[in-house]
Amino acid sequence: MYPARDRVVHAAWIEELATAADTLDLDEEVQSVAVDLFLHDVPAADRSKRAVAGASLYAAALITGQERSQGSVAAALGTSRVSVQQRWKQRLRVAGFDPPSW
């Protein structure tokens, strides 16, 4: 879990997640899960936040059954597909899920 103040501190990132989800035609459930995954363990380094946001959105889309490609999620958030690919399973682990082995 994360402190409620994190929603205020990271409001700009939450807005970016919402904008990217809208771009990808993902519903509010995906946005909510993505925000939770992102806020559960926000990286300290600013340069890592965009990649983690992308990985959070990709993982949220998988969790809710609204899959999108890693490339399309990365493009919507302005990061690379490889950044999403390298981080999405960790986002699931941090949130207490067992990521698939594929």
Wavefront OBJ file of the C-alpha trace (Angstrom):
o trace
v 0.000 0.000 0.000
v 1.069 3.592 -0.405
v 0.380 6.760 1.586
v -2.501 8.927 0.358
v -0.141 11.890 -0.033
v 1.578 10.040 -2.881
v -1.466 10.818 -5.062
v -0.784 14.521 -4.532
v 2.985 14.285 -4.878
v 2.713 12.320 -8.119
v -0.400 14.016 -9.523
v 1.374 14.877 -12.786
v 2.248 11.204 -13.352
v -1.300 10.144 -12.554
v -2.502 12.612 -15.180
v -0.007 11.205 -17.708
v -1.287 7.698 -17.015
v -4.876 8.867 -17.530
v -3.981 10.604 -20.786
v -2.127 7.539 -22.087
v -5.022 5.262 -21.087
v -7.432 7.523 -22.966
v -5.147 7.472 -26.009
v -5.212 3.674 -25.923
v -8.992 3.575 -25.358
v -8.614 1.905 -21.966
v -11.323 2.326 -19.370
v -11.200 3.765 -15.853
v -10.612 0.359 -14.280
v -7.310 0.076 -16.149
v -6.409 3.625 -15.155
v -7.139 2.873 -11.500
v -5.080 -0.325 -11.494
v -2.228 1.410 -13.334
v -2.152 4.225 -10.782
v -2.121 1.707 -7.923
v 0.730 -0.248 -9.531
v 2.690 2.943 -10.160
v 2.169 4.410 -6.684
v 2.875 1.121 -4.942
v 6.595 1.576 -5.612
v 7.509 4.848 -7.330
v 11.181 4.975 -8.282
v 13.264 7.747 -6.728
v 14.976 8.686 -9.982
v 12.855 10.945 -12.190
v 14.282 9.360 -15.335
v 12.861 5.973 -14.318
v 9.325 7.167 -13.616
v 8.215 7.293 -17.267
v 9.301 3.689 -17.862
v 7.637 2.518 -14.644
v 4.455 4.365 -15.597
v 4.486 2.554 -18.945
v 5.085 -0.801 -17.296
v 2.295 -0.085 -14.805
v -0.169 0.743 -17.564
v 0.807 -2.326 -19.594
v 0.453 -4.601 -16.541
v -2.880 -3.013 -15.621
v -4.211 -3.653 -19.119
v -3.194 -7.312 -18.793
v -4.755 -7.653 -15.342
v -8.075 -6.243 -16.513
v -8.170 -8.195 -19.771
v -7.791 -5.123 -21.979
v -4.403 -6.025 -23.405
v -2.449 -3.588 -25.544
v 0.964 -4.119 -27.094
v 4.060 -3.051 -25.211
v 4.931 -0.815 -28.140
v 1.609 1.014 -28.144
v 1.725 1.556 -24.381
v 5.316 2.765 -24.605
v 4.447 5.181 -27.409
v 1.474 6.570 -25.460
v 3.764 7.349 -22.532
v 6.799 8.466 -24.500
v 9.124 5.675 -23.458
v 10.641 2.693 -25.233
v 9.062 -0.709 -25.692
v 12.167 -2.264 -24.126
v 11.674 -0.148 -20.988
v 8.141 -1.491 -20.620
v 9.265 -5.030 -21.447
v 11.979 -4.976 -18.782
v 9.748 -3.647 -16.004
v 6.182 -4.927 -16.280
v 6.736 -8.252 -14.492
v 8.396 -6.435 -11.595
v 5.340 -4.161 -11.348
v 3.229 -7.287 -10.868
v 5.606 -8.705 -8.247
v 5.654 -5.454 -6.273
v 1.855 -5.517 -6.186
v 1.809 -9.116 -4.943
v 0.966 -10.897 -8.197
v 2.849 -13.831 -9.664
v 3.847 -12.818 -13.195
v 3.600 -15.392 -15.945
v 6.759 -17.227 -16.915
v 6.378 -16.519 -20.633
l 1 2 3 4 5 6 7 8 9 10 11 12 13 14 15 16 17 18 19 20 21 22 23 24 25 26 27 28 29 30 31 32 33 34 35 36 37 38 39 40 41 42 43 44 45 46 47 48 49 50 51 52 53 54 55 56 57 58 59 60 61 62 63 64 65 66 67 68 69 70 71 72 73 74 75 76 77 78 79 80 81 82 83 84 85 86 87 88 89 90 91 92 93 94 95 96 97 98 99 100 101 102
